[in-house]
Amino acid sequence: MQTITIILNDAPYGSERSYNGLRTAIALQKKDTQVNVFLIADSVYCGLGDQSTPEGYYNIGRMIRGVTTRGKIGSCGACMDARGLSNLQLIKGVHRSSMAELADWVLSSDKVITF
């Protein structure tokens, strides 16, 4: 089984980069691929619970929950601290992570994709 790490950089809403990165993660999981998603910079907001969006609009929180059922999602701890976010605000299945863990994921991955 291939392992692919996806690194997200953008906030959950305002651009569609994180949305497209998560769409890619979901599509890859359907191909029997191990997917790791690392949230860095403003994408750490993607891992926050209780996201409310208008009906008919994509919801990053729901997408994150879907990815966590079969993949790993790490949120950069330094980026969380810089934005005043706590571990308690994270969606179940998203864990506080570090650059050291990202480095391990990159080294053990067959491919790395950034959004």
Protein Blocks (a to p, Z undefined) as FASTA:
>chain_A
ZZdddddfbdfbhpaklmmmmmmmmmmmmnopacddddehjllmmmpghiacdehiacfk
lmmmmmmmmpccdddfklmmmnopafklpcghiacddfklmmmmmmmpmbdcdZZ
